[in-house]
Amino acid sequence: MSYFNFEKIKYEGSNSTNTLAFKEYNEDEVVLGKPMKEHLRFAMSWWHTLSSFGSDPFGGETMSRSWIKKDAIKTAKAKVDAGFEFMQKLGIPYFCFHDRDLISEGKDLKETNELLDVISDYILEKMKATGIKCLWGTANCFNNKRYVHGAATSCNADVFAYAAAQIKKAIEITKKLGGENYVFWGGREGYETLLNTDTELELDNFAYLLKLAKDYANEIGFKGQFLIEPKPKEPTKHQYDFDVQTVLGFLRKYKLDKDFKMNIEANHATLAGHTFQHELNIARINGVLGSIDANQGDMLLGWDTDQFPTNIYDATMAMYEVIKNGGLNSGGLNFDSKVRRGSFTDEDLAIAYIAGMDTFAKGLKVAAKLYEDKVLEEFVAKRYSSYNSGIGKKIRDKEVSFKELEKYALGNCEITNESGRQEMLESIINQYIYK
């Protein structure tokens, strides 16, 4: 049975007007010495692609998908069939999943784990037949009402134990499917009010759960990279994993920073009051840029809208950071994106993925050219050239005291600054995009 009424999507070039064709993404085109597909490592999100039906905070479902059946097992297997057909037709080499995306919960944890074994066996068969791989897995420790007060940070020890058991199984399933990473997204790891919250205990418990996960991964031989996904708010008013710098501080306090990197989402950066590039940059310079959730938010809406990325400028500057990072290694670009509520056809889903893949392909090509021409690097190097000699070099080498700096400042009566030329640089970026 075919679930999608279109042929395999092909590259037709920038002059094509075919909505079901790539205009920028040519997977075998070589950029900076390797094929585009190896730079981008695109992944399908199981949840938004196969389990999202158009509901939003103010309205119910608008989408009817042919892979939804009356029986839970039949639905789960039909989702697998549909997902792998979709990935094959779009040339997407990876997928990402939450445990509860794969199959709905059973009557208890034991039955749920058995159901996960059944469906993961079926997925494994599809993976072997198609060559499609698992980029990362994770556990959904936020939807069920048991997580009303959080998971690892719950005030209820029984909930902590259940979350640990659920994550244990999710790591096992990720290992079974050859997942290259495992993601922790603390969907409800935060608080609504400090009036009833012991933040110290909650953070201690959160760190302890991460340590337990790391230890168990070592015990069973799971070699994937552990990733934390920062998000500042929603669903809780204050999330403990607010942004990259907050998570770094947390990891360093609990001596977990050697074992975890970041999965950066564009829309989460927006909600934190940052640009996407900022979060990628801070992760990169701290050596923790692991993977990317590719989407964008609506600047006029205050929640996580998870739209497909179409902003070329943002994609360019994101890929610029990825290139400077030396690539994403075991990470990739996962489309944590969903079609708009009014875009309810299966074809809309394909077109949305094409738009996102083309956007990042274009961003990669522009970023590569910027990097090759050293436009920004040379300007930045010149701007900070005062640190290459004299008092600046002493500052950079940490070889000067307050007294020496005071003596220098007293003898340096006139300070001359140079323009940062922001508008010129923004204009140059535009020129590269327009080419």
Summary of the structure (lengths in Angstrom):
residues: 435
radius of gyration: 23.5
end to end distance: 43.6
largest distance: 82.3
contacts: 1400
relative contact order: 0.11
helix: 49%
strand: 12%
